Amino acid sequence: MQMLNILLDGALAAGDYIGFTFFTGYMSMLAASIFFIVERGTVADKWKTSLLVSALITFIAAVHYFYMRGVWLETHTSPTQFRYIDWTLTVPLMCIEYYLILRPAGAKSGMLVRLLLGSIVMLVAGYIGEAVSPESNVLWGVISTLGWAAIIYEIYMGEASKVAAASDSQAVKDGYNVLRWFTFVGWAIYPIGYMLLPGNLLSGLVEGVDLTKSSPVDLAYNIADAVNKIGFGLVVYSIAKNATESAKVKGAVA
Ligand SMILES: *C/C=C(C)/C=C/C=C(C)/C=C/C1=C(C)CCCC1(C)C
């Protein structure tokens, strides 16, 4: 009954800014999913799977945001379990997105496996640091960062970067550069948020914050998710659109 009341009335108090970001996160993820699904009809066949994956990423996030919003409103604690279930599904889908985009240029499945392994290390260690052994969250944060570093190595210096550079599609080359920028700069918001956890490196910055009412970590994660799921999907969309257009132009000339 309590849950039903919250679902129907939306017990969002004025001044609950973290709650606001859970709501806007939910709605914007849902809207983005509809956008990607509808726009899927406007790109060439070979790009349709990529747009579907973009839609799946934001849709999975929307469903989790729906639950996370409920946990936050009821308990004002971090919905860490839902958060990591969401990431465990959506981060591998982003790795698949890289693979789909680079496959026509010759990407091998080994590249996908390396990205997935980096993601697993990053997320498992992060979860342990937040939920299992919070007293050693610095150590687990370092281990998690090694997983992220492996991903960055692959897309900036590893095989993925070489395959992208050799692609004959300008749309893929340009888009790939923006995608990896998201994975490097956009994803950096997550470890910064994590470092605000009690006992971690940046916790001093949020010393005065009442953690029974607010959560700087969730604020960082919610902003990061909006940037990295919707923004990343929009870049995939623009690659698909540009590649579809240039194929049409070439077709008209030939
Ligand atoms: C859609 C969800 C995404 C793109 C989630 C990305 C999550 C990360 C890049 C998390 C990284 C972390 C570290 C690099 C160290 C500290 C622990 C984490 C898990 C917050």
The ligand as an SDF file (V2000), in Angstrom:
LIG
                    3D

 20 20  0  0  0  0  0  0  0  0999 V2000
   25.4560    3.0700  -18.1900 C   0  0  0  0  0  0  0  0  0  0  0  0
   26.4060    2.8620  -17.1780 C   0  0  0  0  0  0  0  0  0  0  0  0
   27.7510    3.1030  -17.2910 C   0  0  0  0  0  0  0  0  0  0  0  0
   28.3740    3.6270  -18.5570 C   0  0  0  0  0  0  0  0  0  0  0  0
   28.5410    2.8560  -16.1320 C   0  0  0  0  0  0  0  0  0  0  0  0
   29.8540    3.0460  -16.0390 C   0  0  0  0  0  0  0  0  0  0  0  0
   30.5070    2.8250  -14.8080 C   0  0  0  0  0  0  0  0  0  0  0  0
   31.8310    3.0860  -14.5570 C   0  0  0  0  0  0  0  0  0  0  0  0
   32.7540    3.6000  -15.6070 C   0  0  0  0  0  0  0  0  0  0  0  0
   32.3100    2.8460  -13.2050 C   0  0  0  0  0  0  0  0  0  0  0  0
   33.5890    2.9520  -12.8270 C   0  0  0  0  0  0  0  0  0  0  0  0
   34.1660    2.8000  -11.4840 C   0  0  0  0  0  0  0  0  0  0  0  0
   35.5400    3.0190  -11.3690 C   0  0  0  0  0  0  0  0  0  0  0  0
   36.4120    3.2900  -12.5730 C   0  0  0  0  0  0  0  0  0  0  0  0
   36.2590    3.0240  -10.0500 C   0  0  0  0  0  0  0  0  0  0  0  0
   35.3310    3.1100   -8.8910 C   0  0  0  0  0  0  0  0  0  0  0  0
   34.1700    2.1860   -9.0220 C   0  0  0  0  0  0  0  0  0  0  0  0
   33.3120    2.4430  -10.2630 C   0  0  0  0  0  0  0  0  0  0  0  0
   32.5540    1.1500  -10.4930 C   0  0  0  0  0  0  0  0  0  0  0  0
   32.3350    3.5780   -9.9370 C   0  0  0  0  0  0  0  0  0  0  0  0
  1  2  1  0
  2  3  2  0
  3  4  1  0
  3  5  1  0
  5  6  2  0
  6  7  1  0
  7  8  2  0
  8  9  1  0
  8 10  1  0
 10 11  2  0
 11 12  1  0
 12 13  2  0
 12 18  1  0
 13 14  1  0
 13 15  1  0
 15 16  1  0
 16 17  1  0
 17 18  1  0
 18 19  1  0
 18 20  1  0
M  END
$$$$
